[in-house]
Amino acid sequence: GVIPSGDHGLGTLLLDPNALVFEGLTEPGGNPQIWSETVDRAQKEKLVEDLASDSFQAREKATTDLWMVGEAALAPLREASKSDDPEKSLRATELLGKIELRITPETPESILNLIKRYQDAPTNQKVNFLNELKRKRAYFQVLKLYSMEERADVKAGLASAIRGVAISGARESIVTGDLKIAIELLKMSAREPTDLMALACLYRSMGRLD
Protein backbone atom coordinates (compact mmCIF):
# COMPACT_ATOMS: atom_id res chain seq x y z
CA GLY A 1 0.00 0.00 0.00
CA VAL A 2 0.92 3.69 0.06
CA ILE A 3 1.67 5.22 3.43
CA PRO A 4 2.02 9.01 3.46
CA SER A 5 3.90 10.63 6.31
CA GLY A 6 2.81 13.96 7.72
CA ASP A 7 -0.26 15.99 6.84
CA HIS A 8 0.75 16.89 3.28
CA GLY A 9 -1.68 16.34 0.41
CA LEU A 10 -0.78 13.37 -1.74
CA GLY A 11 -0.27 15.68 -4.72
CA THR A 12 2.60 17.30 -2.78
CA LEU A 13 3.82 13.91 -1.63
CA LEU A 14 3.99 12.70 -5.22
CA LEU A 15 6.46 15.48 -5.88
CA ASP A 16 8.42 14.94 -2.66
CA PRO A 17 9.85 11.41 -2.57
CA ASN A 18 11.31 12.05 0.90
CA ALA A 19 7.84 12.60 2.35
CA LEU A 20 6.25 9.44 1.01
CA VAL A 21 6.92 5.80 1.76
CA PHE A 22 5.82 3.23 -0.83
CA GLU A 23 5.63 -0.33 0.46
CA GLY A 24 5.81 -3.25 -1.93
CA LEU A 25 5.00 -1.39 -5.13
CA THR A 26 5.16 -3.62 -8.19
CA GLU A 27 4.48 -3.30 -11.87
CA PRO A 28 0.83 -2.44 -12.51
CA GLY A 29 -1.39 -5.30 -13.57
CA GLY A 30 -2.94 -6.04 -16.92
CA ASN A 31 -6.21 -5.04 -18.51
CA PRO A 32 -8.96 -5.23 -15.89
CA GLN A 33 -11.33 -6.41 -18.62
CA ILE A 34 -10.43 -10.07 -18.13
CA TRP A 35 -13.15 -11.17 -20.56
CA SER A 36 -11.35 -9.40 -23.40
CA GLU A 37 -8.20 -11.46 -22.84
CA THR A 38 -10.03 -14.59 -23.99
CA VAL A 39 -10.99 -13.04 -27.35
CA ASP A 40 -8.34 -13.80 -29.95
CA ARG A 41 -7.66 -11.96 -33.19
CA ALA A 42 -9.88 -14.21 -35.30
CA GLN A 43 -12.80 -13.74 -32.92
CA LYS A 44 -12.38 -9.97 -32.96
CA GLU A 45 -12.31 -9.97 -36.76
CA LYS A 46 -15.47 -12.09 -36.84
CA LEU A 47 -17.20 -9.67 -34.46
CA VAL A 48 -16.19 -6.75 -36.67
CA GLU A 49 -17.56 -8.52 -39.74
CA ASP A 50 -20.81 -9.13 -37.88
CA LEU A 51 -21.29 -5.37 -37.58
CA ALA A 52 -22.51 -5.61 -41.17
CA SER A 53 -24.50 -8.81 -40.74
CA ASP A 54 -27.90 -9.17 -42.41
CA SER A 55 -29.24 -10.07 -38.98
CA PHE A 56 -30.09 -7.15 -36.68
CA GLN A 57 -29.58 -9.39 -33.64
CA ALA A 58 -26.11 -10.38 -34.86
CA ARG A 59 -25.18 -6.74 -35.43
CA GLU A 60 -26.36 -5.78 -31.95
CA LYS A 61 -24.53 -8.70 -30.31
CA ALA A 62 -21.31 -7.90 -32.17
CA THR A 63 -21.57 -4.26 -31.10
CA THR A 64 -22.06 -5.21 -27.45
CA ASP A 65 -19.29 -7.82 -27.50
CA LEU A 66 -16.80 -5.43 -29.10
CA TRP A 67 -17.66 -2.80 -26.50
CA MET A 68 -16.86 -5.39 -23.82
CA VAL A 69 -13.56 -6.25 -25.51
CA GLY A 70 -12.62 -2.59 -25.13
CA GLU A 71 -9.22 -1.22 -26.06
CA ALA A 72 -8.06 -4.54 -27.49
CA ALA A 73 -10.59 -4.01 -30.30
CA LEU A 74 -9.42 -0.52 -31.26
CA ALA A 75 -7.19 -1.57 -34.20
CA PRO A 76 -9.81 -3.63 -36.09
CA LEU A 77 -12.46 -1.03 -35.30
CA ARG A 78 -10.33 1.73 -36.82
CA GLU A 79 -10.10 -0.31 -40.01
CA ALA A 80 -13.83 -1.01 -39.94
CA SER A 81 -14.62 2.69 -39.53
CA LYS A 82 -13.20 3.21 -43.05
CA SER A 83 -15.41 0.49 -44.55
CA ASP A 84 -17.55 1.17 -47.62
CA ASP A 85 -20.38 -0.58 -45.78
CA PRO A 86 -22.30 2.26 -44.07
CA GLU A 87 -23.64 0.07 -41.24
CA LYS A 88 -20.22 -1.31 -40.36
CA SER A 89 -18.57 2.11 -40.62
CA LEU A 90 -21.21 3.79 -38.44
CA ARG A 91 -21.17 1.14 -35.71
CA ALA A 92 -17.36 0.99 -35.68
CA THR A 93 -17.10 4.79 -35.44
CA GLU A 94 -19.57 4.91 -32.55
CA LEU A 95 -17.70 2.15 -30.73
CA LEU A 96 -14.37 3.93 -31.24
CA GLY A 97 -15.79 7.05 -29.64
CA LYS A 98 -16.96 5.11 -26.60
CA ILE A 99 -13.88 2.93 -26.13
CA GLU A 100 -11.33 5.70 -26.65
CA LEU A 101 -13.08 7.78 -23.99
CA ARG A 102 -13.58 4.72 -21.76
CA ILE A 103 -17.33 5.08 -21.79
CA THR A 104 -18.94 1.94 -20.42
CA PRO A 105 -22.54 0.89 -19.75
CA GLU A 106 -21.89 2.02 -16.14
CA THR A 107 -20.78 5.54 -17.08
CA PRO A 108 -23.13 8.04 -15.38
CA GLU A 109 -25.54 9.87 -17.64
CA SER A 110 -24.23 13.18 -16.33
CA ILE A 111 -20.75 12.36 -17.65
CA LEU A 112 -22.10 11.23 -21.01
CA ASN A 113 -24.08 14.45 -21.30
CA LEU A 114 -21.06 16.63 -20.54
CA ILE A 115 -18.90 14.78 -23.07
CA LYS A 116 -21.58 15.25 -25.75
CA ARG A 117 -21.98 18.94 -24.90
CA TYR A 118 -18.22 19.41 -25.02
CA GLN A 119 -18.01 17.77 -28.44
CA ASP A 120 -20.86 19.91 -29.79
CA ALA A 121 -19.77 23.17 -28.16
CA PRO A 122 -18.18 26.09 -29.98
CA THR A 123 -14.50 26.54 -29.20
CA ASN A 124 -15.01 29.35 -26.69
CA GLN A 125 -17.36 27.24 -24.55
CA LYS A 126 -15.44 23.94 -24.48
CA VAL A 127 -13.44 24.95 -21.41
CA ASN A 128 -16.65 25.18 -19.36
CA PHE A 129 -17.52 21.53 -20.00
CA LEU A 130 -13.98 20.36 -19.27
CA ASN A 131 -14.18 22.15 -15.93
CA GLU A 132 -17.51 20.44 -15.20
CA LEU A 133 -16.01 17.04 -16.06
CA LYS A 134 -13.07 17.82 -13.80
CA ARG A 135 -15.43 18.62 -10.93
CA LYS A 136 -17.06 15.24 -11.49
CA ARG A 137 -13.59 13.63 -11.30
CA ALA A 138 -13.74 12.34 -14.90
CA TYR A 139 -9.97 12.79 -15.08
CA PHE A 140 -9.23 10.40 -17.94
CA GLN A 141 -12.02 11.86 -20.10
CA VAL A 142 -10.76 15.42 -19.51
CA LEU A 143 -7.21 14.55 -20.57
CA LYS A 144 -8.37 12.40 -23.49
CA LEU A 145 -10.72 15.04 -24.89
CA TYR A 146 -7.91 17.57 -24.65
CA SER A 147 -5.46 15.25 -26.43
CA MET A 148 -7.96 14.65 -29.23
CA GLU A 149 -8.03 18.34 -30.15
CA GLU A 150 -5.90 18.91 -33.24
CA ARG A 151 -5.72 22.71 -33.32
CA ALA A 152 -3.00 24.38 -31.26
CA ASP A 153 -5.14 27.46 -30.58
CA VAL A 154 -7.96 25.30 -29.18
CA LYS A 155 -5.53 23.45 -26.91
CA ALA A 156 -4.10 26.76 -25.72
CA GLY A 157 -7.57 27.88 -24.69
CA LEU A 158 -8.16 24.65 -22.77
CA ALA A 159 -4.78 24.50 -21.01
CA SER A 160 -6.10 26.03 -17.77
CA ALA A 161 -8.82 23.37 -17.50
CA ILE A 162 -6.40 20.44 -17.55
CA ARG A 163 -3.90 21.92 -15.10
CA GLY A 164 -3.67 19.66 -12.05
CA VAL A 165 -6.01 17.03 -13.50
CA ALA A 166 -3.37 14.31 -13.91
CA ILE A 167 -2.00 14.69 -10.38
CA SER A 168 -5.50 14.74 -8.86
CA GLY A 169 -6.41 11.56 -10.73
CA ALA A 170 -3.07 9.90 -9.97
CA ARG A 171 -3.43 10.71 -6.27
CA GLU A 172 -6.84 9.04 -6.10
CA SER A 173 -5.61 6.05 -8.09
CA ILE A 174 -2.61 5.54 -5.81
CA VAL A 175 -4.83 5.66 -2.73
CA THR A 176 -6.99 2.89 -4.22
CA GLY A 177 -3.93 0.90 -5.28
CA ASP A 178 -4.43 1.35 -9.05
CA LEU A 179 -0.90 2.27 -10.09
CA LYS A 180 -1.57 1.49 -13.75
CA ILE A 181 -4.14 4.29 -13.98
CA ALA A 182 -1.93 6.66 -11.96
CA ILE A 183 0.95 6.16 -14.40
CA GLU A 184 -1.32 6.46 -17.43
CA LEU A 185 -2.80 9.76 -16.27
CA LEU A 186 0.60 11.26 -15.52
CA LYS A 187 1.92 10.10 -18.91
CA MET A 188 -1.02 11.75 -20.65
CA SER A 189 -0.03 15.08 -19.15
CA ALA A 190 3.75 14.63 -18.97
CA ARG A 191 4.41 17.88 -20.83
CA GLU A 192 3.47 19.71 -17.63
CA PRO A 193 6.65 19.94 -15.48
CA THR A 194 4.86 19.05 -12.23
CA ASP A 195 3.25 16.00 -13.83
CA LEU A 196 6.57 14.88 -15.27
CA MET A 197 8.17 15.24 -11.83
CA ALA A 198 5.34 13.27 -10.23
CA LEU A 199 5.71 10.51 -12.80
CA ALA A 200 9.46 10.33 -12.19
CA CYS A 201 8.84 10.18 -8.43
CA LEU A 202 6.36 7.34 -8.85
CA TYR A 203 8.69 5.41 -11.16
CA ARG A 204 11.56 5.81 -8.74
CA SER A 205 9.40 4.57 -5.87
CA MET A 206 8.60 1.49 -7.95
CA GLY A 207 12.28 0.88 -8.66
CA ARG A 208 11.92 1.78 -12.33
CA LEU A 209 14.02 4.93 -12.28
CA ASP A 210 17.66 5.05 -11.28
Order of alpha helices (4+ residues) and beta strands (2+ residues): beta-alpha-beta-alpha-alpha-alpha-alpha-alpha-alpha-alpha-alpha-alpha-alpha-alpha-alpha
